[in-house]
Amino acid sequence: MKSTTHESAEGRLPVFASLGVRNYRHYFFGALVSNNGTWMQRIAQDWLVFELTGSGLAVGITMALQFGPMLVLGLYGGVLADRYPQRRILLLTQMAMMALSGLLAAVTFLGLVNVTWVYVIAFLFGIVTTLDNPARQSFVGVMVPPRLLPNAVALNSGNFNLARLSGPAVAGLLIAAAGVAWAFLLNALSYLPMIYALATLDATDFEEAPRTGRGVGAFKEGLAYVAGHPRIIITIVLVFFIGTFGFNFPIILTAYAGNVFGGDSALYGALNSMMAIGSVLGAVLAARRETVTPTRLSAMSAGFAAGLIVLSLIGWLPAFMVVLVLAGLAGVSFNTMANASVQMEADPAVRGRVMSLYFVVMMGTTPLGSVITGWVTDSYGAPAALGLSGGICLAAAAGCYTAFHRLGLRPTAAV
């Protein structure tokens, strides 16, 4: 695979190094449009459920239905990602998501939507996501050489969070001006550039890994590989706590926007956009690094946890927004480093299964965290939910830092 990138004198890559690879560049810009639509739908969906029910718990149930299938089917998605061409899987999942978004737009335009419709479509989205995520993560390693993998992972994160910056802002204004149905429709249309990009990639430049067999043996091989790599185990344990208790902002920010600050969907979109500003900054910082150290990984998770605790103590909107930026920076920096660390540690032949386990832990446990966070939010208020989440994540960061250093693990680097 050809690349036009060069390393700096300090051994760091240029921020946009992976965009020198043609296939990745086309994929990146297709994903940017699609991700904007995804964030518009997420804001619209959360706000619709909150408007229909007035309940943070109902928003939590929606999240549980959308992420729950990952817990049950996520490992199978990893087996498929290692066995079949990831591009083919992604084409199918993108078309399925486009159809589901179109269905939600249709029932909303027709005035038929209720919380049951949202629950069902969120659950179906969750099933498709269990196939999409492992293929999407391992496909990055197909498009770029190993040396550029950390950079490509970071740019993917930046792409996602750049859309997270613009998508909620557009969605908030669009919902206020025209209603949630238009956000759902625009998301359905946003899948078209991604589908086109995937269909036109040059397969002769792919760095294909060996394909695996089928069945229980493939599951066991992936789990045995993880069991023999303590760095992956500790990272996934830390991801479990951060993913379960730290990333429940759809629940908490809807409650802050509607109940704490007395705002509407525009304020909810603005709060998401403020956090996304920090997320983009965090992804850009991570894109320049070729190595991930246990100390840096633990420090970022601790910084994110501290941000949650500080947020729980703030009742003034401008200060809350400023700290949201910092929390977004630390959270995405942690996510990017954890993702890159696991991908670089995993052999390409088992990367799909390893990443599926990673996402089972990160996203499949969200139903547990979202229901707990929703209940705490409804019972004791959003600040209490934020403080509890931050305390749990801080304890996890300290524990995993100790485990990393007792094992004397070295930084992970691309090979």
Buried (B, 14 or more C-beta within 10 A) or exposed (E): BEBEBEEEEEEBBBBBBBBBBBBBBBBBBBBBBBBBBBBBBBBBBBBBBBBBBEBBBBBBBBBBBBBBBBBEBBBBBBBBBBBBBBBEBBBBBBBBBBEBBBBBBBBBBEEEBEBEBBBBBBBBBBBBBBBBBBBBBBBBBBBBBBBBBBBBBBBBBBBBBBBBBBBBBBBBBBBEEEBBBBBBBBBBBBBBBBBEBBEEBEEEBBEEBEEBEEEEEBBEBBBEBBEEBEBBBBBBBBBBBBBBBBBBBBBBBBBBBBBBBEBBBBBBBBBBBBBBBBBBBBBBBBBBBBBBBBEBBBBBBBBBBBBBBBBBEBEEBEEBBBBBBBBBBBBBBBBBBBBBBBBBBBEBBBBBBBBBBBBBBBBBBBBBBBBBBBBBBBEEBBBEBBBBBBBBBBEBBBBBBEBBEEEEBEBBBBE
